[in-house]
Amino acid sequence: MEPPHSPFGLVGQIARDTGWSVRYILHGVNYPSLMLMWQDCSRHVPSRRKTPAELSREMSARSGSPPKNMSPLEFFMSMDGEE
């Protein structure tokens, strides 16, 4: 999820989420209160992705390292068969 890129996007999202009219948001609510409400609302924060090195260490710990002559496809197929 990406935050709004301008004040117009912010007003549009507040109008969508609260049902308030754009006129009410622009003329009926002061800007500092709007910013405080917006910063306090819940939002989705994606989890951190694991780096390739972390994934590799995790997979090695699960099933040991693959033999040197085994292709990655064969390695993953053998892991699928084990589960």
Rosetta silent file (secondary structure, phi, psi, omega in degrees, C-alpha in Angstrom):
SEQUENCE: MEPPHSPFGLVGQIARDTGWSVRYILHGVNYPSLMLMWQDCSRHVPSRRKTPAELSREMSARSGSPPKNMSPLEFFMSMDGEE
SCORE:     score description
SCORE:     0.000 S_00000001
   1 L     0.000  139.040 -176.391    0.000    0.000    0.000 S_00000001
   2 L  -114.412  139.804  178.725    1.319    3.405   -0.914 S_00000001
   3 L   -72.832  164.319  177.691    0.559    6.682    0.914 S_00000001
   4 L   -63.306  150.382 -176.664   -1.059    9.617   -0.904 S_00000001
   5 L   -96.785   -8.243 -178.660    1.319   11.712   -2.984 S_00000001
   6 L  -152.911  168.960  176.137   -0.355   15.087   -2.467 S_00000001
   7 H   -59.734  -29.531 -179.817   -2.861   16.844   -0.187 S_00000001
   8 H   -67.718  -38.133  176.088   -5.571   16.041   -2.766 S_00000001
   9 H   -65.630  -39.091  177.452   -4.918   12.321   -2.379 S_00000001
  10 H   -62.267  -46.963  179.815   -5.093   12.701    1.392 S_00000001
  11 H   -62.665  -42.183  179.375   -8.426   14.545    1.175 S_00000001
  12 H   -62.453  -41.714  179.135   -9.762   11.912   -1.217 S_00000001
  13 H   -69.006  -38.422  177.612   -8.799    9.052    1.075 S_00000001
  14 H   -65.137  -42.378  178.338  -10.285   10.761    4.132 S_00000001
  15 H   -61.371  -43.095  179.645  -13.512   11.409    2.209 S_00000001
  16 H   -64.943  -44.206 -174.988  -13.630    7.751    1.112 S_00000001
  17 H   -75.727  -32.983 -174.991  -12.875    6.355    4.575 S_00000001
  18 H  -101.859  -21.734 -175.561  -15.106    8.665    6.635 S_00000001
  19 L    84.918    1.957  178.240  -17.920    9.499    4.228 S_00000001
  20 L   -72.199  151.310  175.884  -17.337   13.219    4.785 S_00000001
  21 L   -76.907  157.657  177.861  -17.753   15.529    1.808 S_00000001
  22 H   -63.104  -37.989  178.513  -14.700   17.192    0.309 S_00000001
  23 H   -60.791  -44.035  179.385  -16.235   20.565    1.152 S_00000001
  24 H   -63.727  -41.922 -179.461  -16.577   19.585    4.828 S_00000001
  25 H   -62.698  -43.624 -176.885  -12.989   18.320    4.942 S_00000001
  26 H   -74.905  -32.853 -174.271  -11.621   21.517    3.366 S_00000001
  27 H  -113.695  -15.669 -174.491  -13.778   24.015    5.269 S_00000001
  28 H  -106.681  -13.488 -177.602  -15.052   22.248    8.390 S_00000001
  29 L  -125.301  131.585 -179.789  -11.978   20.544    9.826 S_00000001
  30 L   -76.683  152.513 -172.184   -8.739   22.331   10.636 S_00000001
  31 H   -60.428  -45.288  179.125   -5.568   21.019    9.039 S_00000001
  32 H   -59.706  -39.220  178.150   -3.648   20.058   12.239 S_00000001
  33 H   -65.030  -40.061  177.566   -6.595   17.948   13.422 S_00000001
  34 H   -60.546  -44.789 -179.406   -6.796   16.282   10.017 S_00000001
  35 H   -65.081  -39.692  178.551   -3.100   15.419   10.112 S_00000001
  36 H   -65.660  -41.974  177.733   -3.355   13.998   13.630 S_00000001
  37 H   -63.118  -43.059 -176.511   -6.353   11.868   12.659 S_00000001
  38 H   -66.417  -41.281 -179.213   -4.602   10.654    9.506 S_00000001
  39 H   -68.384  -24.690 -175.946   -1.359    9.709   11.285 S_00000001
  40 H   -92.236   -7.591 -177.497   -3.291    7.771   13.913 S_00000001
  41 L   -74.702  154.359 -179.871   -5.425    5.658   11.552 S_00000001
  42 L   -77.078  150.471  178.924   -4.600    2.006   11.060 S_00000001
  43 L  -155.384  160.678 -179.427   -2.910    0.901    7.860 S_00000001
  44 L   -79.445  129.322  175.495   -1.249   -2.145    6.365 S_00000001
  45 L  -119.678  113.147 -177.358    2.514   -2.347    6.868 S_00000001
  46 L   -66.193  149.144  178.551    4.116   -5.105    4.815 S_00000001
  47 L   -74.545  160.582 -179.785    6.547   -7.402    6.547 S_00000001
  48 L   -73.006  134.993  177.302   10.229   -7.252    5.725 S_00000001
  49 L   -79.614  144.918  178.295   11.271   -9.601    2.953 S_00000001
  50 L   -76.742  145.245  177.337   14.042  -12.048    3.644 S_00000001
  51 L   -76.671  160.527  176.885   17.268  -11.608    1.714 S_00000001
  52 H   -56.922  -36.151  179.366   18.477  -14.423   -0.559 S_00000001
  53 H   -65.192  -41.009  178.494   21.243  -15.188    1.941 S_00000001
  54 H   -64.469  -43.398  178.418   18.686  -15.555    4.766 S_00000001
  55 H   -62.344  -41.947  179.894   16.511  -17.821    2.613 S_00000001
  56 H   -63.008  -45.576  178.343   19.517  -19.928    1.669 S_00000001
  57 H   -61.817  -40.734 -179.465   20.600  -20.348    5.301 S_00000001
  58 H   -64.572  -42.646  179.867   17.050  -21.243    6.300 S_00000001
  59 H   -69.298  -37.085  177.888   16.739  -23.867    3.576 S_00000001
  60 H   -64.535  -37.308  179.589   20.145  -25.335    4.384 S_00000001
  61 H   -68.994  -32.903 -178.818   19.141  -25.662    8.015 S_00000001
  62 H   -72.335  -44.248 -171.172   15.903  -27.418    7.029 S_00000001
  63 H  -132.030   10.214 -176.332   17.264  -30.039    4.700 S_00000001
  64 L    79.109  165.859 -179.315   21.024  -29.731    4.562 S_00000001
  65 L   -79.216  148.094 -179.155   22.878  -28.308    1.603 S_00000001
  66 L   -70.156  152.841  175.306   22.229  -29.845   -1.815 S_00000001
  67 L   -60.808  152.889 -175.397   24.881  -32.096   -3.353 S_00000001
  68 L   -61.035  -33.591 -175.691   27.284  -30.253   -5.637 S_00000001
  69 L   -92.556    3.570 -178.286   26.123  -32.040   -8.800 S_00000001
  70 L   -89.502  134.233  178.303   22.371  -31.610   -8.145 S_00000001
  71 L   -75.699  156.928  178.388   20.519  -28.927  -10.115 S_00000001
  72 H   -57.323  -37.748 -179.832   18.329  -26.449   -8.216 S_00000001
  73 H   -63.338  -45.615  178.622   15.216  -27.944   -9.832 S_00000001
  74 H   -62.331  -39.880  179.827   16.124  -31.458   -8.657 S_00000001
  75 H   -60.895  -47.434 -178.509   16.874  -30.117   -5.159 S_00000001
  76 H   -69.627  -33.736  176.974   13.487  -28.425   -4.825 S_00000001
  77 H   -67.019  -36.876  178.209   11.682  -31.427   -6.265 S_00000001
  78 H   -68.446  -33.699  177.277   13.377  -33.668   -3.695 S_00000001
  79 H   -68.691  -36.381 -179.743   12.303  -31.268   -0.921 S_00000001
  80 H   -65.963  -38.457  179.437    8.719  -31.387   -2.204 S_00000001
  81 H   -67.908  -28.311 -178.549    8.767  -35.181   -2.064 S_00000001
  82 H   -73.912  -28.861 -175.495    9.977  -35.161    1.560 S_00000001
  83 L   -88.214    0.000    0.000    7.064  -33.071    2.820 S_00000001
